[in-house]
Amino acid sequence: MDSSLKQKAIDYIKSNKTHIVNNPNALIHKIFKPKEAKLITVVTPSYNAESFIKKTIDSVITQSIGMENIQYIIIDDCSTDNTPNIIQDYATKYRNICFVSLKENSGSPGLPRNIGIELASSKYITFLDADDWLDKDGLAHLCSILEESNDDYVVGKTVKVDNKGQSVIGEFGSSSERRNASPFAIPYFFYHMGPTARAIRLSLLKDSDIRFPEMKFGEDKLFFIEVFLHAKSVATTTTPIYYVNRTMDNSGSLTRVTTTLDKRKLDLEIVNYIKSLKLETEKEKVILNRIYEYDFLRSFNSMLFVRSKDKRAFLDLLKDVVATTQDLRYDFREEFKIPLYKTAIDLFMEGREEDFVKLFEWNKFNNGKKQIIKDSLPYYEIPFLNDSYRLLRIPMLAKALDSYVINNKYIQTFEIYGDDIDNINSIIIRDRTDYKKEISCDYKIQGNFGQFQVDFSQFEKLQNSFFTVFIRYNEYQLINIKRITTLETTYNDKVFDFYTSKTNNLSLSIKNKK
C-alpha cells in the first residue's frame, strides 16, 4: 500500500498539528514499556461525538479482559462540541488512554486511524467508532481466539442497534466458529468490510505498511482488502463483539450523510486500484465481484433509485462501471450470485435500459409476484418480459401447506424448492426486534416436502412480541415460509397467532389473553 499514508501519520504525531496526552512514545513510557506492554490496542477516531463518546469509552474501560491489558488511543478530529473535554477527563484518570487532539479537521476517519496504528504498541489492534460500543467480553473473546489459533485476524458478530431493536449485520461472517481459514474460502467474507467486531495482529499492519486511505467513504474496503491479501489465515466466531449505533439520534454519522452516488464513485476508484494490483484471477474475481454485484447493482435495487427523478445519473455511472470490466480476463457477470442482479446487468449490457429500470421497479413495488415451479426449481415470472429473461430463478422458496395443533404442539407442513434443500441447518422462530430471542424447531424434510413442530411450552421463554419463522441453510442464509392462512391458539393465558405478514411470510404473534 502507499507508504506515504504511514509517513503522513508519523509526521502529524511529531508536528505541532497534534496535542497528545499520555503519548506512548514519550520517554517515560519507553522506559517503562516492558511493564506496560498491552495485549490489544483500541483505536477510536472521534468528531462531535459528545452524545455517545462516554458510552463508547466506558465499554472499553469495563472490558472483562481488564483495562490493564488494553491500550486505548482516541484521536479527536478537531471537534467543535464538548467531545475533547470528555476525552480529556478520561485520559486524566487512565494513563493507558492516549488522547490525540488534531488541530485541523482531516475530513475522514483515515488519518486518525492511521495515527492510532502508528502509536499502537500492543500485540493486536481493533477499531471502535465513537458512537458505537463493545460487548463487555468482546476483547477477551477476540484475543483468546488469536492467542490460541495464531491467526492474523478474527471477526465476530456485529449487532446493529436501531429504534426497532437489534439485528445482526453480515451474519455470514459470524455464522460459525472457524480457525486457520483462508479469507478467500469463506463465502461472502468480503461483503462485510467495516472495522467492526474484529481484531488484527498489529505486526501484520506495520510490516506490510497497511493503512487506511483518506476517503470520505470506502476506506474500510481498501484497508481490509489489503489485510486479507496479506493475512496467512483468519478466524471467525459466533460471539457478539460490537454494537453499531444506528438510532435516529445518530443521524449525522458520515455514512448516513454521504450520498449513494458519491459512494459509488469512490467504489470506482477502488475497482481501478484492485485491477492495478494484477492479482491472481481467482482472488481478483472474489474482490471485484463484491464491488460489482454487492455495491453497484444493489444500489439499483433500492427505493432511492426506483423513486429517483434523476435515474440518468445512476445509469451513466453504471456505464462507467461496465467500462472497467472490458479488459478483465473473464466475464465479470459469471461471478454474480444473485439472479436478479445477473438478469439486470445482462439487460443493461444489451442496451435495454428501460427493461433494466422496470425490473427493479417491479421488484420493489410488486409484493404479489407470480411464482412457478419448473423442473422442481422455483422461479418468478416477470410479466413485462417475453423472452429468455421472463423466468427469474429464486434460489430457495418455501410455501406453507397445512397447520394444526395436537397435544399443545403447533405443526406446520410446507413445500420447499431450490438448490440448497440438502444444506438446511435449522428452522427457527426469531423475535423481530432482538436476534438473541429465538427458538429452534424440530423438523424433517423429504424431497420437496417438509414439516416442523414446536411445543407451546417452548414459548414460555419468549416475551410478548412479534416473531418471524425462518429456514436457515448454508449456516447463514435465511428464507421465510410464504403463507396465506391463519391459525390462532390459546395456551397458559397467552394467545399464539401464527399469521400471514404483509409480505405473505409465516409469522407469530404472542400476546396476553384478554
SELUM-571599 format. One record per residue (C-alpha): x, y, z; chain. Coordinates in pm, whole numbers, plus 50000, padded with zeros to 5 digits. Layout:
BEGIN
@px X&py Y&pz Z&c A $
...
END
This chain:
BEGIN
@px 50000&py 50000&pz 50000&c A $
@px 50104&py 50366&pz 49968&c A $
@px 50375&py 50418&pz 50233&c A $
@px 50301&py 50791&pz 50226&c A $
@px 49994&py 50723&pz 50441&c A $
@px 50219&py 50585&pz 50711&c A $
@px 50462&py 50874&pz 50680&c A $
@px 50187&py 51134&pz 50697&c A $
@px 50063&py 50987&pz 51025&c A $
@px 50418&py 50987&pz 51164&c A $
@px 50467&py 51349&pz 51057&c A $
@px 50144&py 51452&pz 51227&c A $
@px 50247&py 51284&pz 51551&c A $
@px 50579&py 51469&pz 51551&c A $
@px 50438&py 51807&pz 51442&c A $
@px 50252&py 52085&pz 51617&c A $
@px 49934&py 51979&pz 51435&c A $
@px 49851&py 51748&pz 51725&c A $
@px 49837&py 51766&pz 52101&c A $
@px 49893&py 51429&pz 52268&c A $
@px 49807&py 51335&pz 52625&c A $
@px 49968&py 51013&pz 52760&c A $
@px 50183&py 50975&pz 52449&c A $
@px 50310&py 50613&pz 52443&c A $
@px 50619&py 50734&pz 52256&c A $
@px 50715&py 50975&pz 52533&c A $
@px 51043&py 50896&pz 52706&c A $
@px 50881&py 50794&pz 53035&c A $
@px 50661&py 50540&pz 52857&c A $
@px 50955&py 50398&pz 52663&c A $
@px 51148&py 50345&pz 52987&c A $
@px 50862&py 50153&pz 53146&c A $
@px 50737&py 49988&pz 52826&c A $
@px 50827&py 49627&pz 52929&c A $
@px 50596&py 49658&pz 53230&c A $
@px 50318&py 49825&pz 53037&c A $
@px 50308&py 49616&pz 52721&c A $
@px 49943&py 49562&pz 52636&c A $
@px 49765&py 49275&pz 52468&c A $
@px 49538&py 49483&pz 52245&c A $
@px 49504&py 49843&pz 52129&c A $
@px 49164&py 50000&pz 52071&c A $
@px 49163&py 50293&pz 51826&c A $
@px 48872&py 50537&pz 51823&c A $
@px 48850&py 50836&pz 51587&c A $
@px 48603&py 51096&pz 51715&c A $
@px 48433&py 51404&pz 51579&c A $
@px 48148&py 51589&pz 51752&c A $
@px 48052&py 51273&pz 51940&c A $
@px 47960&py 51424&pz 52276&c A $
@px 47624&py 51244&pz 52279&c A $
@px 47780&py 50896&pz 52258&c A $
@px 48150&py 50910&pz 52345&c A $
@px 48103&py 50834&pz 52716&c A $
@px 47921&py 50509&pz 52642&c A $
@px 48190&py 50421&pz 52387&c A $
@px 48479&py 50480&pz 52628&c A $
@px 48301&py 50312&pz 52918&c A $
@px 48254&py 50000&pz 52705&c A $
@px 48634&py 49981&pz 52675&c A $
@px 48736&py 50052&pz 53033&c A $
@px 48484&py 49795&pz 53165&c A $
@px 48606&py 49512&pz 52941&c A $
@px 48630&py 49177&pz 53121&c A $
@px 48984&py 49137&pz 52988&c A $
@px 49087&py 49416&pz 53223&c A $
@px 49190&py 49770&pz 53139&c A $
@px 49548&py 49681&pz 53238&c A $
@px 49566&py 49471&pz 52917&c A $
@px 49433&py 49747&pz 52692&c A $
@px 49599&py 50041&pz 52522&c A $
@px 49325&py 50286&pz 52425&c A $
@px 49406&py 50556&pz 52167&c A $
@px 49137&py 50817&pz 52095&c A $
@px 49203&py 51064&pz 51815&c A $
@px 48971&py 51365&pz 51808&c A $
@px 48941&py 51520&pz 51464&c A $
@px 48905&py 51885&pz 51574&c A $
@px 48558&py 51854&pz 51726&c A $
@px 48361&py 52174&pz 51778&c A $
@px 48147&py 52040&pz 52065&c A $
@px 48238&py 51908&pz 52412&c A $
@px 48391&py 51582&pz 52288&c A $
@px 48758&py 51680&pz 52355&c A $
@px 48682&py 51777&pz 52716&c A $
@px 48507&py 51446&pz 52781&c A $
@px 48803&py 51250&pz 52641&c A $
@px 49048&py 51466&pz 52836&c A $
@px 48873&py 51377&pz 53161&c A $
@px 48914&py 51005&pz 53090&c A $
@px 49279&py 51047&pz 52986&c A $
@px 49346&py 51223&pz 53317&c A $
@px 49212&py 50922&pz 53508&c A $
@px 49370&py 50647&pz 53295&c A $
@px 49734&py 50660&pz 53192&c A $
@px 49677&py 50396&pz 52920&c A $
@px 49421&py 50617&pz 52747&c A $
@px 49615&py 50817&pz 52491&c A $
@px 49427&py 51127&pz 52376&c A $
@px 49537&py 51276&pz 52044&c A $
@px 49378&py 51610&pz 51954&c A $
@px 49407&py 51720&pz 51590&c A $
@px 49415&py 52098&pz 51547&c A $
@px 49268&py 52080&pz 51194&c A $
@px 48987&py 51855&pz 51075&c A $
@px 49112&py 51579&pz 50841&c A $
@px 48776&py 51513&pz 50675&c A $
@px 48776&py 51132&pz 50705&c A $
@px 48847&py 50855&pz 50958&c A $
@px 49157&py 50752&pz 50761&c A $
@px 49423&py 50981&pz 50910&c A $
@px 49300&py 50947&pz 51272&c A $
@px 49302&py 50567&pz 51247&c A $
@px 49648&py 50572&pz 51089&c A $
@px 49776&py 50785&pz 51376&c A $
@px 49634&py 50522&pz 51610&c A $
@px 49817&py 50246&pz 51423&c A $
@px 50148&py 50437&pz 51447&c A $
@px 50109&py 50495&pz 51822&c A $
@px 49995&py 50139&pz 51893&c A $
@px 50246&py 49914&pz 52068&c A $
@px 50040&py 49606&pz 52162&c A $
@px 50016&py 49259&pz 52009&c A $
@px 49674&py 49310&pz 51848&c A $
@px 49467&py 49607&pz 51736&c A $
@px 49096&py 49677&pz 51689&c A $
@px 48888&py 49977&pz 51585&c A $
@px 48586&py 50126&pz 51761&c A $
@px 48385&py 50419&pz 51625&c A $
@px 48296&py 50698&pz 51864&c A $
@px 47921&py 50634&pz 51850&c A $
@px 47936&py 50254&pz 51895&c A $
@px 48026&py 50026&pz 52185&c A $
@px 48179&py 49686&pz 52264&c A $
@px 48025&py 49386&pz 52434&c A $
@px 48183&py 49357&pz 52779&c A $
@px 48353&py 49029&pz 52683&c A $
@px 48429&py 49134&pz 52325&c A $
@px 48803&py 49195&pz 52351&c A $
@px 48856&py 48888&pz 52569&c A $
@px 48696&py 48667&pz 52304&c A $
@px 48893&py 48819&pz 52016&c A $
@px 49228&py 48799&pz 52194&c A $
@px 49179&py 48445&pz 52322&c A $
@px 49098&py 48321&pz 51971&c A $
@px 49407&py 48487&pz 51821&c A $
@px 49626&py 48359&pz 52104&c A $
@px 49503&py 48001&pz 52058&c A $
@px 49486&py 47991&pz 51677&c A $
@px 49785&py 48207&pz 51588&c A $
@px 49572&py 48359&pz 51311&c A $
@px 49636&py 48712&pz 51188&c A $
@px 49274&py 48824&pz 51202&c A $
@px 48948&py 48740&pz 51375&c A $
@px 48592&py 48868&pz 51332&c A $
@px 48286&py 48814&pz 51549&c A $
@px 47923&py 48920&pz 51549&c A $
@px 47829&py 49283&pz 51477&c A $
@px 47491&py 49380&pz 51620&c A $
@px 47301&py 49675&pz 51472&c A $
@px 47100&py 49873&pz 51725&c A $
@px 46828&py 50095&pz 51582&c A $
@px 46493&py 50228&pz 51701&c A $
@px 46324&py 49899&pz 51611&c A $
@px 46557&py 49675&pz 51811&c A $
@px 46869&py 49464&pz 51745&c A $
@px 46973&py 49264&pz 51440&c A $
@px 47293&py 49105&pz 51309&c A $
@px 47500&py 49269&pz 51035&c A $
@px 47690&py 49042&pz 50798&c A $
@px 47574&py 48721&pz 50964&c A $
@px 47765&py 48516&pz 50706&c A $
@px 48091&py 48630&pz 50867&c A $
@px 47996&py 48514&pz 51216&c A $
@px 47774&py 48215&pz 51146&c A $
@px 48022&py 47953&pz 51269&c A $
@px 48347&py 47901&pz 51456&c A $
@px 48637&py 47890&pz 51211&c A $
@px 49012&py 47878&pz 51270&c A $
@px 49310&py 47887&pz 51033&c A $
@px 49089&py 47962&pz 50733&c A $
@px 49167&py 48145&pz 50411&c A $
@px 48957&py 48462&pz 50371&c A $
@px 48901&py 48360&pz 50009&c A $
@px 48747&py 48027&pz 50118&c A $
@px 48473&py 48179&pz 50336&c A $
@px 48154&py 48258&pz 50139&c A $
@px 48072&py 48630&pz 50124&c A $
@px 48364&py 48712&pz 50355&c A $
@px 48446&py 49022&pz 50151&c A $
@px 48089&py 49153&pz 50175&c A $
@px 48122&py 49294&pz 50529&c A $
@px 48431&py 49515&pz 50529&c A $
@px 48370&py 49767&pz 50806&c A $
@px 48606&py 49785&pz 51104&c A $
@px 48353&py 49642&pz 51348&c A $
@px 48392&py 49332&pz 51570&c A $
@px 48739&py 49237&pz 51451&c A $
@px 49097&py 49229&pz 51571&c A $
@px 49420&py 49214&pz 51370&c A $
@px 49776&py 49120&pz 51454&c A $
@px 49945&py 49462&pz 51474&c A $
@px 50269&py 49338&pz 51318&c A $
@px 50073&py 49248&pz 51002&c A $
@px 49976&py 49614&pz 50953&c A $
@px 50317&py 49755&pz 51037&c A $
@px 50528&py 49504&pz 50846&c A $
@px 50314&py 49537&pz 50532&c A $
@px 50255&py 49915&pz 50559&c A $
@px 49877&py 49863&pz 50560&c A $
@px 49699&py 50189&pz 50639&c A $
@px 49358&py 50348&pz 50579&c A $
@px 49333&py 50566&pz 50268&c A $
@px 49192&py 50912&pz 50331&c A $
@px 48846&py 50887&pz 50174&c A $
@px 48503&py 51001&pz 50293&c A $
@px 48369&py 50654&pz 50221&c A $
@px 48515&py 50320&pz 50118&c A $
@px 48840&py 50345&pz 50313&c A $
@px 48739&py 50033&pz 50507&c A $
@px 48711&py 49824&pz 50190&c A $
@px 49059&py 49908&pz 50069&c A $
@px 49209&py 49861&pz 50414&c A $
@px 49058&py 49519&pz 50476&c A $
@px 49121&py 49401&pz 50122&c A $
@px 49490&py 49462&pz 50196&c A $
@px 49457&py 49284&pz 50531&c A $
@px 49301&py 48978&pz 50367&c A $
@px 49559&py 48975&pz 50090&c A $
@px 49842&py 48970&pz 50344&c A $
@px 49692&py 48755&pz 50624&c A $
@px 49817&py 48398&pz 50630&c A $
@px 49491&py 48283&pz 50794&c A $
@px 49179&py 48419&pz 50963&c A $
@px 48926&py 48313&pz 51226&c A $
@px 48556&py 48377&pz 51283&c A $
@px 48335&py 48343&pz 51591&c A $
@px 47961&py 48348&pz 51659&c A $
@px 48014&py 48557&pz 51973&c A $
@px 47862&py 48910&pz 51984&c A $
@px 48152&py 49158&pz 51992&c A $
@px 48041&py 49500&pz 51871&c A $
@px 47724&py 49713&pz 51873&c A $
@px 47666&py 49958&pz 51587&c A $
@px 47459&py 50265&pz 51674&c A $
@px 47201&py 50325&pz 51402&c A $
@px 46941&py 50500&pz 51615&c A $
@px 46772&py 50815&pz 51487&c A $
@px 46970&py 51012&pz 51747&c A $
@px 47281&py 50932&pz 51543&c A $
@px 47158&py 51058&pz 51206&c A $
@px 47463&py 51277&pz 51146&c A $
@px 47718&py 50997&pz 51103&c A $
@px 47940&py 51025&pz 50794&c A $
@px 47799&py 50702&pz 50648&c A $
@px 47447&py 50847&pz 50651&c A $
@px 47529&py 51186&pz 50502&c A $
@px 47744&py 51059&pz 50213&c A $
@px 47517&py 51021&pz 49909&c A $
@px 47477&py 50691&pz 49729&c A $
@px 47620&py 50827&pz 49404&c A $
@px 47922&py 50971&pz 49585&c A $
@px 47983&py 50632&pz 49747&c A $
@px 47964&py 50450&pz 49417&c A $
@px 48203&py 50696&pz 49250&c A $
@px 48454&py 50620&pz 49524&c A $
@px 48396&py 50249&pz 49460&c A $
@px 48506&py 50308&pz 49102&c A $
@px 48842&py 50425&pz 49237&c A $
@px 48863&py 50107&pz 49444&c A $
@px 48793&py 49893&pz 49135&c A $
@px 49074&py 50059&pz 48943&c A $
@px 49312&py 50014&pz 49237&c A $
@px 49233&py 49641&pz 49266&c A $
@px 49289&py 49597&pz 48893&c A $
@px 49626&py 49769&pz 48923&c A $
@px 49744&py 49505&pz 49172&c A $
@px 49745&py 49236&pz 48900&c A $
@px 49622&py 48970&pz 49143&c A $
@px 49569&py 48604&pz 49072&c A $
@px 49250&py 48571&pz 48870&c A $
@px 49052&py 48383&pz 49136&c A $
@px 49139&py 48636&pz 49406&c A $
@px 49057&py 48929&pz 49180&c A $
@px 48720&py 48771&pz 49099&c A $
@px 48626&py 48743&pz 49467&c A $
@px 48719&py 49102&pz 49547&c A $
@px 48577&py 49271&pz 49239&c A $
@px 48252&py 49074&pz 49245&c A $
@px 48182&py 49211&pz 49591&c A $
@px 48200&py 49562&pz 49446&c A $
@px 48031&py 49497&pz 49109&c A $
@px 47739&py 49298&pz 49245&c A $
@px 47700&py 49393&pz 49610&c A $
@px 47781&py 49765&pz 49587&c A $
@px 47691&py 49877&pz 49236&c A $
@px 47395&py 49654&pz 49139&c A $
@px 47247&py 49658&pz 49489&c A $
@px 47226&py 50038&pz 49465&c A $
@px 46966&py 49997&pz 49189&c A $
@px 46761&py 49755&pz 49399&c A $
@px 46660&py 50037&pz 49634&c A $
@px 46373&py 50278&pz 49681&c A $
@px 46625&py 50559&pz 49637&c A $
@px 46679&py 50453&pz 49276&c A $
@px 46330&py 50345&pz 49174&c A $
@px 46182&py 50669&pz 49312&c A $
@px 46463&py 50889&pz 49183&c A $
@px 46377&py 51159&pz 48931&c A $
@px 46736&py 51152&pz 48807&c A $
@px 46784&py 50789&pz 48708&c A $
@px 47013&py 50901&pz 48426&c A $
@px 47289&py 50986&pz 48674&c A $
@px 47273&py 50628&pz 48810&c A $
@px 47266&py 50475&pz 48462&c A $
@px 47560&py 50683&pz 48340&c A $
@px 47759&py 50571&pz 48642&c A $
@px 47681&py 50208&pz 48561&c A $
@px 47818&py 50268&pz 48211&c A $
@px 48144&py 50378&pz 48371&c A $
@px 48135&py 50065&pz 48585&c A $
@px 48088&py 49836&pz 48283&c A $
@px 48378&py 50013&pz 48111&c A $
@px 48612&py 49894&pz 48387&c A $
@px 48525&py 49532&pz 48304&c A $
@px 48623&py 49540&pz 47939&c A $
@px 48987&py 49441&pz 47997&c A $
@px 48924&py 49178&pz 48264&c A $
@px 49048&py 48825&pz 48200&c A $
@px 48696&py 48684&pz 48249&c A $
@px 48331&py 48775&pz 48210&c A $
@px 48252&py 48950&pz 48538&c A $
@px 47882&py 48859&pz 48512&c A $
@px 47962&py 48491&pz 48559&c A $
@px 48054&py 48564&pz 48919&c A $
@px 47717&py 48716&pz 49011&c A $
@px 47540&py 48510&pz 49276&c A $
@px 47200&py 48685&pz 49288&c A $
@px 46973&py 48602&pz 48989&c A $
@px 46803&py 48943&pz 48997&c A $
@px 47135&py 49124&pz 48956&c A $
@px 47256&py 48880&pz 48689&c A $
@px 46943&py 48939&pz 48482&c A $
@px 46964&py 49314&pz 48537&c A $
@px 47324&py 49352&pz 48422&c A $
@px 47256&py 49130&pz 48119&c A $
@px 46966&py 49356&pz 48019&c A $
@px 47177&py 49667&pz 48071&c A $
@px 47463&py 49538&pz 47861&c A $
@px 47219&py 49454&pz 47582&c A $
@px 47118&py 49820&pz 47578&c A $
@px 46776&py 49753&pz 47733&c A $
@px 46781&py 50036&pz 47986&c A $
@px 46402&py 50063&pz 48002&c A $
@px 46367&py 49694&pz 48094&c A $
@px 46657&py 49733&pz 48338&c A $
@px 46471&py 50009&pz 48524&c A $
@px 46134&py 49830&pz 48506&c A $
@px 46292&py 49517&pz 48655&c A $
@px 46389&py 49696&pz 48975&c A $
@px 46058&py 49886&pz 48991&c A $
@px 45875&py 49552&pz 48958&c A $
@px 46092&py 49401&pz 49231&c A $
@px 46040&py 49685&pz 49479&c A $
@px 45673&py 49765&pz 49418&c A $
@px 45519&py 49423&pz 49346&c A $
@px 45467&py 49216&pz 49661&c A $
@px 45244&py 48963&pz 49485&c A $
@px 45498&py 48828&pz 49240&c A $
@px 45384&py 48525&pz 49045&c A $
@px 45584&py 48214&pz 49136&c A $
@px 45606&py 47899&pz 48928&c A $
@px 45781&py 47566&pz 48973&c A $
@px 45958&py 47423&pz 48670&c A $
@px 46161&py 47102&pz 48686&c A $
@px 46142&py 47120&pz 49069&c A $
@px 46306&py 47462&pz 49071&c A $
@px 46133&py 47789&pz 49171&c A $
@px 46103&py 48099&pz 48950&c A $
@px 45940&py 48438&pz 48946&c A $
@px 45753&py 48519&pz 48627&c A $
@px 45837&py 48870&pz 48508&c A $
@px 45519&py 48993&pz 48334&c A $
@px 45673&py 49254&pz 48103&c A $
@px 45946&py 49029&pz 47959&c A $
@px 45858&py 48776&pz 47690&c A $
@px 46199&py 48630&pz 47606&c A $
@px 46459&py 48418&pz 47786&c A $
@px 46452&py 48661&pz 48079&c A $
@px 46085&py 48603&pz 48160&c A $
@px 46165&py 48346&pz 48430&c A $
@px 46384&py 48468&pz 48715&c A $
@px 46533&py 48199&pz 48936&c A $
@px 46453&py 48201&pz 49307&c A $
@px 46744&py 48044&pz 49497&c A $
@px 46517&py 47893&pz 49766&c A $
@px 46140&py 47905&pz 49810&c A $
@px 45920&py 47763&pz 50087&c A $
@px 45538&py 47772&pz 50096&c A $
@px 45318&py 47681&pz 50391&c A $
@px 45066&py 47400&pz 50347&c A $
@px 44852&py 47271&pz 50636&c A $
@px 44890&py 47377&pz 51000&c A $
@px 44728&py 47230&pz 51309&c A $
@px 44767&py 47184&pz 51685&c A $
@px 44795&py 46842&pz 51852&c A $
@px 44878&py 46788&pz 52221&c A $
@px 44988&py 47150&pz 52267&c A $
@px 45219&py 47128&pz 51968&c A $
@px 45198&py 47355&pz 51664&c A $
@px 45265&py 47155&pz 51348&c A $
@px 45327&py 47315&pz 51010&c A $
@px 45376&py 47139&pz 50680&c A $
@px 45533&py 47313&pz 50384&c A $
@px 45673&py 47259&pz 50038&c A $
@px 46025&py 47370&pz 49954&c A $
@px 46218&py 47413&pz 49629&c A $
@px 46565&py 47531&pz 49538&c A $
@px 46931&py 47448&pz 49511&c A $
@px 47014&py 47402&pz 49880&c A $
@px 46747&py 47172&pz 50024&c A $
@px 47023&py 46932&pz 50132&c A $
@px 47202&py 47218&pz 50312&c A $
@px 46921&py 47317&pz 50550&c A $
@px 47053&py 47358&pz 50904&c A $
@px 46751&py 47451&pz 51115&c A $
@px 46409&py 47610&pz 51138&c A $
@px 46397&py 47897&pz 51385&c A $
@px 46141&py 48136&pz 51529&c A $
@px 46314&py 48471&pz 51594&c A $
@px 46199&py 48790&pz 51764&c A $
@px 46187&py 49069&pz 51505&c A $
@px 46344&py 49321&pz 51744&c A $
@px 46602&py 49104&pz 51923&c A $
@px 46802&py 48846&pz 51731&c A $
@px 46905&py 48669&pz 52056&c A $
@px 46545&py 48570&pz 52135&c A $
@px 46480&py 48268&pz 51917&c A $
@px 46391&py 47902&pz 51945&c A $
@px 46471&py 47609&pz 51719&c A $
@px 46200&py 47373&pz 51596&c A $
@px 46208&py 47001&pz 51530&c A $
@px 46177&py 46942&pz 51157&c A $
@px 46204&py 46685&pz 50882&c A $
@px 46227&py 46725&pz 50504&c A $
@px 46171&py 46460&pz 50241&c A $
@px 46205&py 46561&pz 49879&c A $
@px 46017&py 46885&pz 49828&c A $
@px 45800&py 46849&pz 50138&c A $
@px 45878&py 46933&pz 50497&c A $
@px 45725&py 46963&pz 50841&c A $
@px 45826&py 47140&pz 51160&c A $
@px 45671&py 47130&pz 51503&c A $
@px 45713&py 47327&pz 51822&c A $
@px 45575&py 47260&pz 52169&c A $
@px 45393&py 47562&pz 52311&c A $
@px 45587&py 47515&pz 52636&c A $
@px 45896&py 47635&pz 52446&c A $
@px 45733&py 47975&pz 52409&c A $
@px 45748&py 48023&pz 52787&c A $
@px 46099&py 48161&pz 52744&c A $
@px 45976&py 48425&pz 52496&c A $
@px 45810&py 48753&pz 52585&c A $
@px 45511&py 48911&pz 52417&c A $
@px 45633&py 49023&pz 52077&c A $
@px 45624&py 48955&pz 51703&c A $
@px 45837&py 48680&pz 51554&c A $
@px 45940&py 48555&pz 51213&c A $
@px 45978&py 48191&pz 51113&c A $
@px 46296&py 48125&pz 50916&c A $
@px 46453&py 47829&pz 50743&c A $
@px 46830&py 47854&pz 50783&c A $
@px 47056&py 47697&pz 50522&c A $
@px 47427&py 47709&pz 50435&c A $
@px 47479&py 47812&pz 50802&c A $
@px 47398&py 48179&pz 50749&c A $
@px 47128&py 48218&pz 50481&c A $
@px 46764&py 48263&pz 50582&c A $
@px 46435&py 48235&pz 50395&c A $
@px 46078&py 48290&pz 50509&c A $
@px 45797&py 48042&pz 50467&c A $
@px 45528&py 48202&pz 50250&c A $
@px 45179&py 48163&pz 50393&c A $
@px 44821&py 48271&pz 50317&c A $
@px 44623&py 48127&pz 50612&c A $
@px 44598&py 48194&pz 50986&c A $
@px 44587&py 47974&pz 51298&c A $
@px 44529&py 48112&pz 51650&c A $
@px 44572&py 47908&pz 51970&c A $
@px 44547&py 47984&pz 52343&c A $
@px 44794&py 47827&pz 52585&c A $
@px 44855&py 47920&pz 52952&c A $
@px 44673&py 48256&pz 52926&c A $
@px 44866&py 48350&pz 52615&c A $
@px 44735&py 48386&pz 52261&c A $
@px 44965&py 48244&pz 51991&c A $
@px 44869&py 48362&pz 51645&c A $
@px 45054&py 48209&pz 51351&c A $
@px 44952&py 48456&pz 51084&c A $
@px 45045&py 48593&pz 50743&c A $
@px 45252&py 48913&pz 50736&c A $
@px 45205&py 49189&pz 50479&c A $
@px 45472&py 49020&pz 50267&c A $
@px 45299&py 48679&pz 50296&c A $
@px 45554&py 48535&pz 50540&c A $
@px 45469&py 48289&pz 50815&c A $
@px 45487&py 48492&pz 51137&c A $
@px 45400&py 48457&pz 51504&c A $
@px 45237&py 48700&pz 51747&c A $
@px 45242&py 48632&pz 52124&c A $
@px 45012&py 48838&pz 52346&c A $
@px 44821&py 48810&pz 52672&c A $
@px 44473&py 48662&pz 52666&c A $
@px 44213&py 48935&pz 52718&c A $
END
